[in-house]
């Protein structure tokens, strides 16, 4: 086998490992971003719990009391 062939194949077989490391890093960052967004949503829900509850109750009362024909 030629020297070029052995170098090319060795680099080719290393490529999935390099791509895998970058992909894991990217997935980790996406996971952190999703976690932060969920924490923000939960925080807003806790802060405005009473107002959200009142809004939902009024909306459903209006929908259930409406006479659609």
MDAnalysis code that builds the backbone (N, CA, C; Angstrom):
import MDAnalysis as mda
import numpy as np

u = mda.Universe.empty(207, n_residues=69, atom_resindex=np.repeat(np.arange(69), 3), trajectory=True)
u.add_TopologyAttr("name", ["N", "CA", "C"] * 69)
u.add_TopologyAttr("resid", np.arange(1, 70))
u.add_TopologyAttr("resname", ["UNK", "UNK", "UNK", "UNK", "UNK", "UNK", "UNK", "UNK", "UNK", "UNK", "UNK", "UNK", "UNK", "UNK", "UNK", "UNK", "UNK", "UNK", "UNK", "UNK", "UNK", "UNK", "UNK", "UNK", "UNK", "UNK", "UNK", "UNK", "UNK", "UNK", "UNK", "UNK", "UNK", "UNK", "UNK", "UNK", "UNK", "UNK", "UNK", "UNK", "UNK", "UNK", "UNK", "UNK", "UNK", "UNK", "UNK", "UNK", "UNK", "UNK", "UNK", "UNK", "UNK", "UNK", "UNK", "UNK", "UNK", "UNK", "UNK", "UNK", "UNK", "UNK", "UNK", "UNK", "UNK", "UNK", "UNK", "UNK", "UNK"])
u.atoms.positions = np.array([
    [0.838, -1.176, 0.000],
    [0.000, 0.000, 0.000],
    [0.882, 1.237, 0.000],
    [0.330, 2.265, -0.578],
    [1.122, 3.482, -0.682],
    [1.036, 4.286, 0.605],
    [1.987, 5.168, 0.765],
    [2.041, 6.021, 1.947],
    [0.834, 6.966, 1.969],
    [0.455, 7.449, 0.780],
    [-0.702, 8.346, 0.678],
    [-1.972, 7.646, 1.159],
    [-2.146, 6.388, 0.768],
    [-3.331, 5.623, 1.146],
    [-3.422, 5.453, 2.660],
    [-2.316, 5.139, 3.300],
    [-2.346, 4.933, 4.746],
    [-2.621, 6.239, 5.488],
    [-2.064, 7.350, 5.006],
    [-2.323, 8.654, 5.645],
    [-3.783, 9.048, 5.437],
    [-4.278, 8.865, 4.221],
    [-5.666, 9.239, 3.918],
    [-6.649, 8.427, 4.744],
    [-6.419, 7.121, 4.841],
    [-7.354, 6.294, 5.605],
    [-7.270, 6.583, 7.099],
    [-6.095, 6.877, 7.607],
    [-5.981, 7.178, 9.040],
    [-6.699, 8.480, 9.372],
    [-6.604, 9.449, 8.490],
    [-7.321, 10.709, 8.725],
    [-8.824, 10.535, 8.533],
    [-9.192, 9.693, 7.600],
    [-10.607, 9.449, 7.354],
    [-11.264, 8.771, 8.548],
    [-10.551, 7.846, 9.177],
    [-11.119, 7.152, 10.330],
    [-11.128, 8.025, 11.574],
    [-10.303, 9.065, 11.633],
    [-10.309, 10.006, 12.759],
    [-11.431, 11.025, 12.636],
    [-11.929, 11.224, 11.435],
    [-12.934, 12.255, 11.187],
    [-14.201, 12.073, 12.023],
    [-14.790, 10.869, 12.125],
    [-16.002, 10.733, 12.950],
    [-15.777, 11.106, 14.420],
    [-14.589, 10.853, 14.941],
    [-14.310, 11.216, 16.332],
    [-14.299, 12.729, 16.497],
    [-13.705, 13.424, 15.529],
    [-13.662, 14.889, 15.600],
    [-15.060, 15.476, 15.458],
    [-15.833, 14.921, 14.529],
    [-17.209, 15.405, 14.338],
    [-18.040, 15.094, 15.573],
    [-17.844, 13.926, 16.158],
    [-18.597, 13.531, 17.349],
    [-18.357, 14.469, 18.514],
    [-17.119, 14.882, 18.708],
    [-16.809, 15.802, 19.811],
    [-17.489, 17.144, 19.604],
    [-17.477, 17.641, 18.372],
    [-18.125, 18.923, 18.097],
    [-19.636, 18.790, 18.256],
    [-20.195, 17.683, 17.809],
    [-21.642, 17.474, 17.913],
    [-22.070, 17.368, 19.372],
    [-21.287, 16.677, 20.198],
    [-21.621, 16.559, 21.622],
    [-21.560, 17.919, 22.292],
    [-20.587, 18.721, 21.927],
    [-20.462, 20.053, 22.493],
    [-21.667, 20.903, 22.117],
    [-22.092, 20.800, 20.859],
    [-23.241, 21.577, 20.386],
    [-24.523, 21.108, 21.065],
    [-24.683, 19.785, 21.210],
    [-25.876, 19.266, 21.880],
    [-25.904, 19.694, 23.342],
    [-24.750, 19.735, 23.957],
    [-24.676, 20.176, 25.346],
    [-25.099, 21.623, 25.501],
    [-24.670, 22.466, 24.568],
    [-25.053, 23.874, 24.621],
    [-26.551, 24.028, 24.397],
    [-27.113, 23.244, 23.473],
    [-28.553, 23.311, 23.236],
    [-29.321, 22.879, 24.474],
    [-28.819, 21.875, 25.163],
    [-29.466, 21.397, 26.380],
    [-29.447, 22.475, 27.460],
    [-28.340, 23.182, 27.577],
    [-28.240, 24.270, 28.556],
    [-29.216, 25.387, 28.200],
    [-29.306, 25.716, 26.913],
    [-30.225, 26.771, 26.488],
    [-31.678, 26.394, 26.788],
    [-32.043, 25.160, 26.525],
    [-33.405, 24.708, 26.805],
    [-33.674, 24.741, 28.304],
    [-32.691, 24.329, 29.095],
    [-32.841, 24.372, 30.548],
    [-33.060, 25.780, 31.061],
    [-32.318, 26.733, 30.518],
    [-32.474, 28.139, 30.925],
    [-33.854, 28.652, 30.539],
    [-34.310, 28.325, 29.327],
    [-35.637, 28.781, 28.899],
    [-36.745, 28.184, 29.762],
    [-36.619, 26.926, 30.136],
    [-37.617, 26.298, 31.008],
    [-37.610, 26.972, 32.376],
    [-36.418, 27.275, 32.900],
    [-36.325, 27.945, 34.200],
    [-36.969, 29.329, 34.152],
    [-36.764, 30.050, 33.064],
    [-37.380, 31.378, 32.915],
    [-38.901, 31.248, 32.857],
    [-39.401, 30.264, 32.089],
    [-40.850, 30.071, 31.978],
    [-41.464, 29.714, 33.321],
    [-40.810, 28.850, 34.075],
    [-41.319, 28.474, 35.397],
    [-41.287, 29.684, 36.337],
    [-40.220, 30.459, 36.276],
    [-40.117, 31.659, 37.115],
    [-41.224, 32.660, 36.823],
    [-41.478, 32.892, 35.550],
    [-42.559, 33.814, 35.169],
    [-43.904, 33.257, 35.617],
    [-44.084, 31.956, 35.483],
    [-45.332, 31.331, 35.935],
    [-45.550, 31.486, 37.424],
    [-44.479, 31.352, 38.207],
    [-44.592, 31.511, 39.662],
    [-44.873, 32.966, 40.030],
    [-44.199, 33.885, 39.364],
    [-44.380, 35.308, 39.676],
    [-45.803, 35.764, 39.350],
    [-46.316, 35.364, 38.185],
    [-47.628, 35.838, 37.751],
    [-48.715, 34.768, 37.913],
    [-48.542, 33.877, 38.882],
    [-49.467, 32.767, 39.072],
    [-50.903, 33.250, 39.269],
    [-51.116, 34.224, 40.116],
    [-52.465, 34.712, 40.397],
    [-53.103, 35.351, 39.169],
    [-52.333, 36.173, 38.460],
    [-52.881, 36.848, 37.274],
    [-53.183, 35.840, 36.164],
    [-52.335, 34.843, 36.003],
    [-52.567, 33.816, 34.982],
    [-53.812, 33.016, 35.346],
    [-53.960, 32.656, 36.623],
    [-55.142, 31.911, 37.071],
    [-56.419, 32.695, 36.856],
    [-56.392, 33.968, 37.189],
    [-57.568, 34.818, 36.994],
    [-57.918, 34.916, 35.517],
    [-56.918, 35.123, 34.676],
    [-57.143, 35.222, 33.228],
    [-57.757, 33.939, 32.673],
    [-57.228, 32.804, 33.059],
    [-57.734, 31.523, 32.563],
    [-59.171, 31.293, 33.040],
    [-59.431, 31.573, 34.313],
    [-60.788, 31.383, 34.843],
    [-61.795, 32.286, 34.143],
    [-61.437, 33.552, 33.945],
    [-62.345, 34.482, 33.258],
    [-62.580, 34.055, 31.814],
    [-61.524, 33.621, 31.148],
    [-61.651, 33.211, 29.750],
    [-62.555, 31.991, 29.618],
    [-62.345, 30.978, 30.458],
    [-63.169, 29.793, 30.378],
    [-64.604, 30.068, 30.808],
    [-64.796, 30.949, 31.776],
    [-66.157, 31.311, 32.187],
    [-66.889, 31.997, 31.037],
    [-66.173, 32.873, 30.342],
    [-66.782, 33.550, 29.196],
    [-67.100, 32.574, 28.069],
    [-66.188, 31.635, 27.835],
    [-66.429, 30.664, 26.762],
    [-67.584, 29.723, 27.100],
    [-67.640, 29.287, 28.355],
    [-68.704, 28.369, 28.755],
    [-70.056, 29.070, 28.862],
    [-70.040, 30.370, 29.171],
    [-71.287, 31.117, 29.294],
    [-71.813, 31.655, 27.977],
    [-70.985, 31.642, 26.948],
    [-71.398, 32.172, 25.645],
    [-72.361, 31.212, 24.972],
    [-73.305, 31.799, 24.271],
    [-74.287, 30.990, 23.553],
    [-73.964, 31.076, 22.060],
    [-73.311, 30.021, 21.578],
    [-72.967, 29.964, 20.164],
    [-74.152, 29.363, 19.414],
    [-74.516, 29.997, 18.304],
    [-75.637, 29.458, 17.546],
    [-75.262, 29.219, 16.112],
])
